[in-house]
Structure formats: structure tokens, C-alpha cells
Amino acid sequence: MERGMEKGMERFGKLTLFLLDSKRYDALEKVSVDKEYREQLFSEYGL
């Protein structure tokens, strides 16, 4: 279970970097609270 949590944190960290690099600050705020949107962006960025 700990490994799964670590992997999830790594995935979210990568998404955060992609969004910051793209200056998508509104999306970054939204992924922190909206699970469906977060999953959509994981898919969009191949995570």
C-alpha cells in the first residue's frame, strides 16, 4: 500500500510540474480538488 501511495504522489508531482511549465495555474488549482478533472489531465499528459 505504501508503494501505491508513493507512486500516486510521484504522478501528481509530475502533473504539477507540467501544469506549472505550461502556466496552467487555474488547472493546477482545479486538479487539487476535482478528482475527475485530475484523472482527465493524467490521461492528457500520459501519466
C-alpha positions in Angstrom: 0.0 0.0 0.0 2.8 2.4 0.8 4.3 1.9 -2.7 1.0 2.7 -4.3 0.8 6.0 -2.3 4.3 6.8 -3.3 3.6 6.2 -6.9 0.4 8.4 -6.7 2.4 11.2 -5.2 5.0 10.9 -7.9 2.3 11.0 -10.6 0.7 14.1 -9.1 4.1 15.8 -8.8 4.8 15.2 -12.5 1.3 16.6 -13.4 2.0 19.7 -11.2 5.3 20.3 -13.0 3.6 20.0 -16.4 0.9 22.4 -15.4 3.4 25.0 -13.9 5.6 24.8 -17.0 2.5 25.4 -19.2 1.4 28.3 -16.9 -1.9 26.5 -16.4 -2.4 27.8 -12.8 -6.2 27.5 -13.0 -5.9 23.9 -13.9 -3.4 23.2 -11.1 -5.9 24.6 -8.6 -8.7 22.6 -10.0 -6.8 19.2 -10.0 -6.2 19.7 -6.3 -9.9 19.4 -5.6 -11.6 17.7 -8.6 -10.7 14.0 -9.0 -12.4 13.6 -12.4 -10.5 16.6 -13.8 -7.3 15.3 -12.3 -7.8 11.9 -14.0 -8.6 13.6 -17.3 -5.3 15.5 -17.1 -3.3 12.4 -16.1 -4.6 10.9 -19.3 -3.9 14.0 -21.3 -0.3 14.1 -20.2 0.2 10.4 -20.4 0.6 9.8 -16.7 
